Amino acid sequence: MADAQEFLKDFPLLGQKMNGKQITYLDNGATTQKPEQMIEALCHYYGGCNANPHRGAYALSVEATEIYEKARVRTAQFIHAARPEEIIFTKNATEALNLVAYSYGMTNVHEGDEILISIAEHHSNLVPWQHVAKATGARLRYIYLEDDGNLSEEDIEKKITERTKLVAVTQISNVLGLKNDIRRIVKKAHAVGAAALVDGSQSVAHMAVNVQDLDADFFAFSGHKMLSPMGIGVLYGKYDILDAMPPFLMGGDMIDSVEEQDTTWAELPAKFEAGTQNVGGAAGLTAAIDYLESLTFDRVEAIERDLVRYALPKLRALPYIELYGCDSRRPNKTGIIAFNVRDVHPHDVASILDSFGVAIRAGHHCAQPLHRYLGQNASCRASFYFYNTRADVDRWISALQKVRGVLGFGA
């Protein structure tokens, strides 16, 4: 869409060249580029008020604390949490998901219980549950896929049972780009007394999220996938559940009182935020939220839908392209396109595209069980964001048309 051009001025990296070519950045599922407004907020903190929050009785420390806690309030507003204390800052979604696994899972899951996840999960929402299952004697079960890549309706109905203690699913697959019906899954989990965790890493930057409407018990995401710096992540949890959980990390700033042989914990959210926190990252997260909300998610989603609709016919016209998750019978396709080029390893595809200035992802995308389920070792992935344009798609497709020729294959 033409109006995507107006955003490019805010993203300095996208104006540079890569290998002498105009940068075509299509790896937004891995991390997004950063707007000047966020970079300025980060620089303002480190250049003007850098100090340790919560610990100093001097002006710089007070300002750092205010910046950090303002970020908590803004994040709670952004995802519609009931109260700021339900927002726990972590270093990324991986740490947030591990926090739930170790603090909630190891406490509440027992031998004979079942944990249910989908085969489309990122390793960060899969490997921790393998560990919990092995440590507790629980059984880890999977929701598999329909032929079009969507989660199996039959599995959702049959595998959430009285034995299920936790259901953990992604809101949007980081490989297939398909949006899951989270409300339905959460409702089904709660009907049998199970907790529900949602990995929002691929959703929160691309669509409006209301955790109260979803009724999720936990919701995790990373800031760097939504315009903010690396090193800041978020775990949302319902207050009463978080309050009953033991701490995940222990040390400074998460205690109420320490004796020689015993310690009492601080109240939420401090209980889960041991040590010096990433105030710069929190400042950047606030700026990123402000930027996104100034755009509105209606515009973000409209741009991404347009790019997918523009790209798919061009890809389908190439007889050597195999697509994954692009034939959904539901209108739940988001701005992620997974594909392979016949006879060419995904890493070779990515390297050749890079020579034309096009940046995509290649590999298993931290989703090896999903790729094995699809009968693939790896895939290529292009992922769009609101600052991408149809011109980016055209450069990508043009470069794709040259890949097989570079390696000596015919069309």
Secondary structure as GFF3:
##gff-version 3
##sequence-region A 1 411
A	DSSP	three_ten_helix	2	10	.	.	.	ID=ss1
A	DSSP	three_ten_helix	12	15	.	.	.	ID=ss2
A	DSSP	beta_strand	17	18	.	.	.	ID=ss3
A	DSSP	beta_strand	21	22	.	.	.	ID=ss4
A	DSSP	beta_strand	24	25	.	.	.	ID=ss5
A	DSSP	alpha_helix	36	48	.	.	.	ID=ss6
A	DSSP	alpha_helix	59	79	.	.	.	ID=ss7
A	DSSP	three_ten_helix	84	86	.	.	.	ID=ss8
A	DSSP	beta_strand	87	90	.	.	.	ID=ss9
A	DSSP	alpha_helix	93	99	.	.	.	ID=ss10
A	DSSP	pi_helix	100	105	.	.	.	ID=ss11
A	DSSP	alpha_helix	106	108	.	.	.	ID=ss12
A	DSSP	beta_strand	114	118	.	.	.	ID=ss13
A	DSSP	three_ten_helix	123	125	.	.	.	ID=ss14
A	DSSP	alpha_helix	127	136	.	.	.	ID=ss15
A	DSSP	beta_strand	139	143	.	.	.	ID=ss16
A	DSSP	alpha_helix	153	159	.	.	.	ID=ss17
A	DSSP	beta_strand	164	170	.	.	.	ID=ss18
A	DSSP	alpha_helix	182	191	.	.	.	ID=ss19
A	DSSP	beta_strand	195	199	.	.	.	ID=ss20
A	DSSP	alpha_helix	211	214	.	.	.	ID=ss21
A	DSSP	beta_strand	218	222	.	.	.	ID=ss22
A	DSSP	three_ten_helix	223	226	.	.	.	ID=ss23
A	DSSP	beta_strand	233	237	.	.	.	ID=ss24
A	DSSP	alpha_helix	239	244	.	.	.	ID=ss25
A	DSSP	beta_strand	255	258	.	.	.	ID=ss26
A	DSSP	beta_strand	263	265	.	.	.	ID=ss27
A	DSSP	three_ten_helix	270	272	.	.	.	ID=ss28
A	DSSP	alpha_helix	279	295	.	.	.	ID=ss29
A	DSSP	alpha_helix	297	316	.	.	.	ID=ss30
A	DSSP	beta_strand	321	324	.	.	.	ID=ss31
A	DSSP	beta_strand	336	341	.	.	.	ID=ss32
A	DSSP	alpha_helix	346	355	.	.	.	ID=ss33
A	DSSP	beta_strand	358	359	.	.	.	ID=ss34
A	DSSP	beta_strand	361	363	.	.	.	ID=ss35
A	DSSP	alpha_helix	368	374	.	.	.	ID=ss36
A	DSSP	beta_strand	379	383	.	.	.	ID=ss37
A	DSSP	alpha_helix	390	406	.	.	.	ID=ss38
###
